[in-house]
Structures are given as structure tokens and as C-alpha cells.
């Protein structure tokens, strides 16, 4: 990693839930289904902000049905 590049922002499940106003259960389901990438460091599970942005983009609807 170049010296000027920062490591990715890692968020806990609780931080993701609070930031995006979604339940922790929804986050766990998406991660277990392989729809949302996660980072495991020891027993801690974290989510990269970039992966969350991609996940949100894939679930963005363009029209009301």
C-alpha cells in the first residue's frame, strides 16, 4: 500500500446499523448470504465503507413498483 493511501474505513455491525438506519439482523443476513462482504479480524466482524456503498448501490431501486 502506498504511504499516502489510508487503510479502508472499517465499521462494526452496530455502526453500520446506526449510520444507515437498518437493523443488525438485515446486515447479518446480507453477510451470511454472501451479498455483503465482511472482514473478520479475530472474532471481530467489520464492514468496509466501500463494500457498503456497493451493496447499497446494488439495492437501489430506480422506480416505485
N, CA, C and O of each residue as an XYZ file, in Angstrom:
260
protein
N       0.855     -1.169      0.000
C       0.000      0.000      0.000
C       0.902      1.234      0.000
O       1.806      1.340      0.828
N       0.661      2.160     -0.920
C       1.470      3.386     -0.938
C       1.330      4.153      0.374
O       0.288      4.094      1.027
N       2.366      4.862      0.749
C       2.379      5.589      2.018
C       1.266      6.625      2.111
O       0.814      6.936      3.213
N       0.813      7.164      0.985
C      -0.211      8.207      1.010
C      -1.628      7.640      1.057
O      -2.578      8.384      1.298
N      -1.784      6.339      0.831
C      -3.114      5.736      0.818
C      -3.489      5.268      2.219
O      -2.725      4.550      2.863
N      -4.659      5.673      2.686
C      -5.128      5.267      4.003
C      -5.776      3.901      3.919
O      -6.311      3.538      2.871
N      -5.740      3.126      5.006
C      -6.445      1.850      5.006
C      -7.946      2.101      4.923
O      -8.407      3.187      5.277
N      -8.719      1.116      4.462
C     -10.158      1.327      4.337
C     -10.814      1.533      5.705
O     -10.368      0.987      6.714
N     -11.868      2.324      5.711
C     -12.625      2.532      6.938
C     -13.384      1.249      7.253
O     -14.097      0.724      6.398
N     -13.237      0.747      8.462
C     -13.930     -0.460      8.888
C     -14.983     -0.105      9.924
O     -14.709      0.623     10.878
N     -16.184     -0.623      9.729
C     -17.295     -0.326     10.622
C     -17.818     -1.605     11.253
O     -17.868     -2.653     10.609
N     -18.205     -1.511     12.512
C     -18.833     -2.650     13.186
C     -20.281     -2.762     12.712
O     -20.813     -1.854     12.073
N     -20.898     -3.880     13.035
C     -22.302     -4.080     12.672
C     -23.175     -2.988     13.294
O     -24.075     -2.465     12.637
N     -22.915     -2.646     14.548
C     -23.694     -1.600     15.222
C     -23.506     -0.247     14.541
O     -24.462      0.516     14.404
N     -22.286      0.054     14.117
C     -22.036      1.322     13.426
C     -22.751      1.364     12.081
O     -23.313      2.395     11.710
N     -22.735      0.252     11.350
C     -23.433      0.189     10.065
C     -24.930      0.392     10.282
O     -25.567      1.160      9.562
N     -25.487     -0.298     11.272
C     -26.918     -0.193     11.558
C     -27.310      1.242     11.891
O     -28.329      1.740     11.413
N     -26.504      1.899     12.706
C     -26.812      3.279     13.089
C     -26.642      4.237     11.913
O     -27.493      5.094     11.674
N     -25.550      4.087     11.187
C     -25.251      5.002     10.082
C     -26.303      4.940      8.977
O     -26.669      5.969      8.410
N     -26.791      3.732      8.670
C     -27.711      3.560      7.547
C     -29.157      3.298      7.967
O     -30.016      3.044      7.123
N     -29.420      3.360      9.261
C     -30.772      3.174      9.805
C     -31.389      1.860      9.342
O     -32.526      1.822      8.870
N     -30.619      0.784      9.486
C     -31.121     -0.553      9.190
C     -30.814     -1.455     10.377
O     -29.946     -1.140     11.192
N     -31.509     -2.555     10.475
C     -31.325     -3.430     11.625
C     -30.047     -4.257     11.494
O     -29.567     -4.522     10.391
N     -29.518     -4.650     12.630
C     -28.341     -5.519     12.620
C     -28.689     -6.860     11.994
O     -27.838     -7.498     11.375
N     -29.922     -7.287     12.150
C     -30.364     -8.554     11.561
C     -30.258     -8.511     10.033
O     -29.846     -9.490      9.411
N     -30.625     -7.390      9.436
C     -30.523     -7.232      7.986
C     -29.064     -7.327      7.543
O     -28.755     -7.942      6.523
N     -28.183     -6.721      8.311
C     -26.756     -6.744      7.985
C     -26.223     -8.171      8.086
O     -25.513     -8.638      7.195
N     -26.568     -8.864      9.176
C     -26.119    -10.239      9.345
C     -26.628    -11.134      8.212
O     -25.882    -11.953      7.676
N     -27.889    -10.972      7.857
C     -28.462    -11.781      6.767
C     -27.721    -11.554      5.455
O     -27.394    -12.509      4.750
N     -27.460    -10.302      5.131
C     -26.760     -9.978      3.883
C     -25.347    -10.565      3.893
O     -24.875    -11.073      2.876
N     -24.683    -10.492      5.028
C     -23.320    -11.023      5.130
C     -23.328    -12.552      5.030
O     -22.499    -13.128      4.325
N     -24.245    -13.204      5.721
C     -24.316    -14.666      5.691
C     -24.704    -15.187      4.311
O     -24.283    -16.275      3.918
N     -25.504    -14.417      3.574
C     -25.917    -14.810      2.227
C     -24.819    -14.552      1.196
O     -24.933    -14.976      0.046
N     -23.765    -13.862      1.605
C     -22.683    -13.540      0.676
C     -22.969    -12.313     -0.164
O     -22.232    -12.016     -1.105
N     -24.026    -11.603      0.165
C     -24.407    -10.404     -0.578
C     -23.612     -9.177     -0.129
O     -23.448     -8.224     -0.891
N     -23.125     -9.207      1.100
C     -22.349     -8.106      1.666
C     -21.029     -8.658      2.185
O     -21.003     -9.514      3.069
N     -19.950     -8.164      1.629
C     -18.623     -8.630      2.052
C     -18.314     -8.157      3.461
O     -18.737     -7.079      3.879
N     -17.570     -8.980      4.184
C     -17.181     -8.635      5.556
C     -15.713     -8.927      5.756
O     -15.106     -9.698      5.013
N     -15.157     -8.303      6.763
C     -13.763     -8.507      7.140
C     -13.774     -9.115      8.531
O     -14.395     -8.572      9.444
N     -13.096    -10.230      8.697
C     -13.012    -10.848     10.017
C     -11.587    -10.686     10.531
O     -10.626    -11.111      9.890
N     -11.473    -10.068     11.691
C     -10.184     -9.894     12.361
C     -10.334    -10.541     13.733
O     -10.934     -9.970     14.644
N      -9.786    -11.728     13.860
C     -10.014    -12.499     15.080
C     -11.494    -12.830     15.153
O     -12.054    -13.387     14.209
N     -12.125    -12.494     16.256
C     -13.563    -12.747     16.382
C     -14.406    -11.540     15.965
O     -15.634    -11.616     15.933
N     -13.749    -10.441     15.651
C     -14.466     -9.217     15.258
C     -14.844     -9.268     13.783
O     -14.051     -9.679     12.936
N     -16.064     -8.844     13.496
C     -16.537     -8.739     12.111
C     -16.709     -7.256     11.808
O     -17.363     -6.527     12.554
N     -16.118     -6.827     10.714
C     -16.207     -5.429     10.303
C     -16.583     -5.367      8.837
O     -16.432     -6.335      8.091
N     -17.081     -4.192      8.440
C     -17.507     -3.960      7.065
C     -16.779     -2.745      6.520
O     -16.691     -1.709      7.181
N     -16.254     -2.882      5.302
C     -15.564     -1.761      4.661
C     -16.603     -0.794      4.104
O     -17.611     -1.215      3.535
N     -16.357      0.488      4.268
C     -17.280      1.510      3.772
C     -17.500      1.366      2.267
O     -18.617      1.566      1.791
N     -16.460      1.024      1.513
C     -16.590      0.847      0.066
C     -17.522     -0.312     -0.274
O     -18.326     -0.207     -1.200
N     -17.423     -1.409      0.461
C     -18.300     -2.557      0.225
C     -19.750     -2.206      0.553
O     -20.674     -2.660     -0.122
N     -19.941     -1.402      1.586
C     -21.297     -0.957      1.936
C     -21.882     -0.087      0.833
O     -23.058     -0.215      0.493
N     -21.070      0.789      0.280
C     -21.536      1.650     -0.814
C     -21.950      0.807     -2.015
O     -22.971      1.086     -2.644
N     -21.164     -0.223     -2.339
C     -21.507     -1.120     -3.450
C     -22.802     -1.872     -3.170
O     -23.653     -2.009     -4.049
N     -22.943     -2.359     -1.938
C     -24.140     -3.102     -1.535
C     -25.389     -2.222     -1.647
O     -26.425     -2.658     -2.149
N     -25.275     -0.997     -1.180
C     -26.398     -0.061     -1.269
C     -26.739      0.236     -2.723
O     -27.914      0.289     -3.086
N     -25.731      0.427     -3.549
C     -25.954      0.712     -4.976
C     -26.691     -0.449     -5.646
O     -27.587     -0.224     -6.459
N     -26.321     -1.687     -5.312
C     -26.983     -2.853     -5.907
C     -28.436     -2.968     -5.471
O     -29.238     -3.595     -6.162
N     -28.788     -2.373     -4.333
C     -30.154     -2.459     -3.830
C     -30.961     -1.180     -4.014
O     -32.046     -1.024     -3.455
N     -30.412     -0.280     -4.802
C     -31.118      0.972     -5.064
C     -32.105      0.762     -6.204
O     -31.737      0.282     -7.277
N     -33.333      1.117     -5.968
C     -34.374      0.990     -6.982
C     -34.542      2.310     -7.690
O     -34.433      3.371     -7.076
N     -34.807      2.250     -8.978
C     -34.962      3.472     -9.768
C     -36.420      3.877     -9.935
O     -36.706      5.014    -10.309
N     -37.339      2.967     -9.664
C     -38.758      3.291     -9.833
C     -39.569      2.620     -8.732
O     -39.206      1.542     -8.263
N     -40.626      3.228     -8.332
C     -41.542      2.644     -7.352
C     -42.433      1.643     -8.051
O     -42.927      1.902     -9.148
N     -42.638      0.521     -7.432
C     -43.492     -0.515     -8.022
C     -44.704     -0.718     -7.161
O     -45.555     -1.548     -7.480
